[in-house]
Amino acid sequence: MGFGDLKSPAGLKVLNDFLADKSYIEGYVPSQADIAVFDALSGAPSADLCHALRWYNHIKSYQKEKGSLPGVKKALGQYGPAGVEDTTSAGGDAADDDDDIDLFGSDEEEESEEAIRIKEERLAAYNAKKSKKPALIAKSSILLDVKPWDDETDMAKMEECVRTVELDGLVWGQSKLVPVGYGIKKLQIACVVEDDKVGTDQLEELITAFEDYVQSVDVAAFNKI
Amino acid sequence: MALRELSSLEKFLGLKKPNKYSTQGDRKVPVLQSNSAPSLVGLGTIATHLAQEAKRPDLLGASAEERAVIQQWLEYRVARLDGCAKEDIKTILKDLNAYLEDKVYLAGNHISLADPLMYYGLHHIITDLAVQEKEKYLNVTRWFDHMQHYPGVRHHLPPVVVLRNRVYTSGHH
C-alpha cells in the first residue's frame, strides 16, 4: 500500500491513477484518509494529473470540517493501491514486476527517518493482516463413494470407521447409503475440506486403510465453496 | 418509470408521507396533484418542490450560481436524457465525461438534487455500457459509482458493477 513519495512526480502519478475511478481515498465519503493524504502533498497537483487535481480541490473545500470527518488517520503507507510498494524504502528488484505503476520514481535512494518509520508501520500492519487471514480460506465440498466388499459388510461399522478419520481442516457431513446392485450398498458421505490442508488422495488413502470394510473409495463430486 | 424515481427521491429526502402522482400525455410526464396548490407538472419541477418540502435547500444550491447549475442539470435530464436516441448517447456521455473531469459532484462540492436525478436517468445507459466504454468515459463511471454508493440514492435500481480494467486505457494520460 502507499503511494510512494507524494512530493515526487512518481508518487503523484500513482495517486492520480488511483483516483481516476474513485471520488475519495477510502470509501465513498470524505474521511480522515483523505486528510492524511492531502496533508502529505506539498501543493495542488498539476493540471495534467486531472484526477488528483479534482480530488485535491474537492478535499480543500472540506478544510473547515477536517477535524470532524469520519475515520482514523493512519500512516500514509496504509492508503493507496494494493501491490504498490512503499517507494521511500531503498530500491529492490521488484522494479520490473509492475510496469503499469512506476514504483521507484526518482527518490529510491532516500532513507529518511520518516521513510523507515513508514516502512516499519507498513510491515507491522501487513503482518497483522496476514495473521488475521482465516476469513479467506479456500474450501471445497467433496462427496465420497465408499464401496464395501460385499453385501454382508456392516455398513454402520464402516461409516463409523470412516468418520474416525480426523484431519486438520476436515469436517464430515451427511451420509447416506445408496444401493448399487446385488444387495450391495455404497456409503455416500460428504465432507468439507480446506484446500490447503487436505487433499482427496490423502483422504482416499486413509479410508482404504480400513481394509476389512472398504474395498475402494471414489470421489463422486467435488465442488469449490 | 418517473413515478418510481419520484418515490425513491422521496425516500432519499426523508419525506415520510409519500405523495400520489399521476402521469399525463403519452410521454408520461409526472403530475403532482395537491389540494391547496395548482398541480405541478414535470420531473424537474416536482423534484425541486420535494426538496423544498423536505426542508433541504442545500440540495438546491447555496449560491445563485450553484442553483443555476442544478436547475441546468435537471433540465438536461428531462430535455436531453429522457427518450434520447441511441446516436445521442455517445455525445451525452462525452459531454458528461468532460464536465466531470474536475468535479466530484455535478454542482459544487456537495451532493445536490441534480446528482440523484441524473443518476436515475443515466442508469439504464450505464447498465448497457461495455467494459471498455465504461473505461472510456471514466469520469462518468467514477461519478456514477460514487452515486450508487451514496446512502439513500440507489433504492429501486440494481447496482451496476464498475471494475477498473487496465487493459483498456482511457486514452487520457
Interface residues (C-beta under 8 A of the other chain):
Chain A: N16 A20 D21 K22 S23 G27 Y28 D48 L49 C50 L53 R54 W55 N57 H58 S61 Y62 D100
Chain B: E101 D102 K103 V104 N109 L138 T141 R142 W143 D145 H146 H149 Y150 V162 R164 R166 S170 H172 H173
